[in-house]
Amino acid sequence: MTLITTTTADKAWAPDVHTFAAEDVTPDALILRTATVSGEIDGDEPSLRVAYVSDADTADYVDEGAEITEDDPALDEVTIQTKKISRLVQVSSEQHRKPRTAEQLAHSVARDLVAKADRSYLGDADPVGLLNAAGVVDGGAIGTSLDALIDLVAQLEANGATPGAIVLDPLGWAEFRKLKVETDSNASLLGAGTTDAQALVLSLPVLRSRFIPAHSGLVVDPAAIAAAVGPVRIATSEHALFASDSVQIRATWRIGWKPVRADRLGKFTIGEAGS
């Protein structure tokens, strides 16, 4: 009896699947820029268990020779389950053979993966996006000054956070740019904005994504968010659409996240959403 293996079987029985590091294919995804990637999970049922120690704040002075009182560490964990983002496209064999078609399709698929990931990571209800997560500090609406944002950042730092970035949609960033130094002045509170090497507010870098809720913002501490991120998997098949002489290209990306310390994250609104 002949042993059939993937090396001898027709391609229909052993299709090519390529994997790429998510950082290479989707480097702009917010989950990669604002969370701590703690592992990779494959499947809807398995979960990533991230252990952490809750700060006890019980350190104290002790006299020389005195017995030191012991206390138990507060060991805790968060459980992260992942979901799979997918995109399936099909083109005729003739189109697939055209110069740059494969390259342009790859760019399009990558943009779609980032769009879905960003929308889910910040604004979804299932899985719960950071803007909807329980325990996130609500800084309210930003008015005509940065006072509310200053108070929010201060509160997060008082909770133990080290804020690393502010996440905004383009419309929200435009509202920041329109804040004036005083009433009846045309001078922008954040400067002219014509020579900015990097967008900053309160010395924090501003990350912009058009895929998050309009006029919404989030102050993030990457250490306060745990994430599970798998590789981007690309598969191409000429056999699923054999009868129509076409090619299918499939892309999948599995991600999940959860705040470890939600009180070290802060949300706010600005512009129409906060008016």
C-alpha positions in Angstrom: 0.0 0.0 0.0 1.3 3.4 -0.9 1.6 5.9 1.9 0.0 9.3 0.9 1.7 12.3 2.5 1.5 16.0 2.0 4.7 15.9 0.0 3.2 13.6 -2.6 -0.5 14.6 -2.6 -2.0 17.0 -5.0 -2.1 20.6 -3.9 -5.9 20.4 -3.3 -5.0 18.1 -0.4 -2.1 20.1 0.9 -2.8 23.8 0.2 -0.1 26.4 1.0 -0.7 28.4 4.2 1.7 31.2 5.0 2.1 32.9 8.4 3.5 36.3 9.1 4.4 38.1 12.3 1.5 40.4 13.1 4.0 43.2 13.7 5.1 42.9 10.1 1.7 42.7 8.4 -0.4 44.9 10.7 2.1 47.2 12.5 -0.5 50.0 12.9 -3.0 48.0 14.8 -3.7 49.6 18.2 -3.5 46.3 20.0 0.1 46.0 19.1 0.9 49.6 20.0 -1.0 50.1 23.3 -1.1 46.7 25.0 1.3 44.2 26.5 1.2 41.1 24.2 1.5 38.2 26.7 1.1 35.1 24.5 -0.7 33.4 21.6 -3.8 31.3 21.7 -5.3 29.2 18.9 -9.0 28.4 19.2 -12.2 29.9 20.6 -12.2 27.7 23.7 -8.6 27.9 25.0 -7.7 30.9 27.1 -4.6 32.8 28.0 -4.2 33.2 31.8 -2.2 36.2 32.7 -1.0 36.3 36.3 -0.3 39.5 38.2 0.2 40.7 41.8 -2.1 43.3 43.2 0.0 46.0 45.0 -0.5 45.6 48.8 1.0 49.0 49.8 1.9 47.4 53.2 5.7 48.1 53.3 6.7 49.9 56.5 9.6 50.8 58.7 10.8 48.3 61.3 13.1 48.8 64.3 16.5 47.2 64.3 16.2 43.6 65.7 12.4 43.7 65.6 10.4 40.9 64.0 9.1 41.8 60.6 5.4 41.2 60.2 4.6 39.0 57.2 1.6 39.4 54.9 0.3 37.3 52.0 0.8 38.6 48.5 -2.5 39.3 46.6 -2.1 36.9 43.6 -4.6 37.5 40.8 -5.1 36.7 37.1 -7.1 37.8 34.1 -8.3 35.3 31.5 -8.2 36.2 27.8 -10.1 34.4 25.1 -9.5 35.2 21.5 -11.6 35.7 18.4 -10.6 35.2 14.8 -10.8 38.0 12.3 -11.1 36.8 8.7 -11.3 38.0 5.1 -11.9 35.9 2.1 -11.5 37.4 -1.4 -11.7 35.8 -4.8 -10.5 36.9 -8.2 -10.2 35.2 -11.6 -7.0 33.5 -12.5 -6.4 36.0 -15.2 -6.7 38.9 -12.8 -4.6 37.2 -10.2 -1.8 36.8 -12.7 -1.8 40.5 -13.5 1.2 42.5 -12.2 0.8 43.8 -8.7 -2.6 42.3 -8.2 -1.4 40.0 -5.4 0.5 42.9 -3.7 -2.5 45.2 -3.8 -4.8 42.5 -2.5 -2.4 41.9 0.4 -2.5 45.6 1.3 -6.3 45.7 1.1 -6.6 42.6 3.3 -4.1 44.0 5.9 -6.1 47.3 6.1 -9.3 45.3 6.7 -7.7 43.3 9.5 -6.5 46.5 11.2 -9.9 48.2 10.7 -11.8 45.3 12.4 -9.2 44.9 15.1 -9.2 48.7 16.0 -13.0 48.9 16.0 -13.2 45.8 18.3 -10.3 46.7 20.6 -11.8 50.1 21.5 -15.5 50.3 20.7 -17.1 46.8 20.5 -19.5 45.2 22.9 -18.5 41.6 22.1 -15.6 41.3 22.6 -15.7 44.2 25.1 -13.7 47.1 23.8 -11.7 49.3 26.1 -14.1 52.2 25.9 -16.9 49.8 27.2 -14.8 47.9 29.8 -15.9 48.0 33.4 -13.8 50.0 35.7 -12.2 52.4 33.2 -12.1 55.9 34.6 -14.5 58.3 32.8 -13.0 61.7 32.5 -16.1 63.2 30.9 -16.1 65.8 28.2 -13.2 68.0 27.2 -14.5 71.5 26.9 -12.7 74.7 25.9 -9.5 73.8 27.8 -7.4 70.8 28.7 -8.4 70.9 32.4 -10.6 67.8 32.3 -7.9 65.8 30.5 -5.2 67.1 33.0 -7.5 65.9 35.9 -8.0 62.5 34.2 -4.3 61.9 33.6 -3.6 62.9 37.2 -6.2 60.5 38.5 -4.8 57.6 36.5 -1.3 58.4 37.8 -2.7 58.5 41.4 -4.1 55.0 40.7 -0.6 53.8 39.8 -0.7 54.2 36.0 2.2 55.3 33.8 0.2 56.7 30.8 1.9 55.9 27.5 -0.3 57.4 24.9 -3.6 59.1 24.0 -5.8 57.3 21.4 -8.1 59.5 19.3 -10.1 59.4 16.1 -9.2 62.0 13.5 -12.3 64.1 14.3 -11.4 64.2 18.0 -7.9 65.2 17.2 -9.2 68.0 15.0 -11.2 69.3 18.1 -8.0 69.3 20.1 -6.2 71.3 17.4 -9.0 73.9 17.4 -8.7 74.6 21.2 -7.6 78.2 21.6 -5.3 79.8 24.2 -8.2 82.2 25.1 -11.6 83.3 24.0 -11.5 85.6 20.9 -8.0 84.3 20.0 -7.0 82.5 16.9 -3.8 81.0 18.5 -4.1 77.3 18.9 -3.5 75.9 22.4 -1.4 73.1 20.9 0.6 75.3 18.6 0.2 75.9 14.9 0.6 72.3 14.0 2.6 73.0 10.8 5.9 71.7 11.9 5.0 69.0 14.5 7.5 66.1 14.4 5.1 64.1 16.6 1.6 64.8 17.8 1.7 65.3 21.5 -0.8 66.3 24.2 0.4 66.7 27.8 3.7 65.2 26.6 1.9 62.0 25.6 2.1 60.8 22.0 -1.3 60.9 20.2 -2.2 57.8 18.2 -4.9 58.3 15.6 -7.2 55.7 14.1 -10.2 56.4 11.9 -11.8 53.1 13.0 -12.7 54.1 16.6 -15.8 55.9 17.7 -15.9 59.5 16.6 -15.0 62.2 19.1 -13.8 59.5 21.6 -10.5 59.3 23.3 -8.6 57.0 25.6 -5.6 57.4 27.8 -3.7 54.1 27.9 -1.1 52.5 30.1 0.2 49.6 28.0 1.2 47.7 31.2 -2.5 47.8 32.3 -3.7 45.9 29.2 -2.9 42.2 28.5 -3.3 40.8 25.0 -3.1 37.6 23.1 -2.0 38.0 19.5 -1.4 35.3 16.9 0.3 35.5 13.5 -1.5 36.6 10.4 -2.2 33.5 8.3 -2.6 33.7 4.6 -3.8 30.9 2.4 -4.3 30.7 -1.4 -6.3 28.1 -3.2 -6.9 27.5 -6.9 -9.2 24.5 -6.2 -12.1 25.9 -4.2 -13.2 27.8 -7.4 -11.9 25.3 -9.9 -15.0 25.3 -12.0 -14.8 29.0 -12.5 -11.0 29.1 -13.0 -10.7 31.5 -10.1 -8.5 31.9 -7.0 -9.5 32.4 -3.4 -7.3 34.2 -0.9 -8.0 33.8 2.8 -6.5 35.8 5.7 -7.1 35.2 9.4 -5.8 36.8 12.5 -6.7 35.8 16.1 -6.6 38.4 18.9 -7.9 39.0 22.4 -7.4 41.4 25.2 -8.5 42.4 28.7 -7.6 45.2 31.1 -5.4 44.0 34.0 -6.0 47.1 36.0 -8.9 49.0 34.4 -8.6 51.9 36.8 -5.3 52.8 35.1 -7.1 53.5 31.8 -9.2 56.6 31.2 -11.7 57.6 28.6 -13.1 61.0 27.5 -15.1 62.7 24.8 -14.4 65.9 22.9 -16.4 67.8 20.3 -19.9 66.7 19.3 -19.8 63.6 21.4 -19.0 65.7 24.5 -21.2 68.7 23.7 
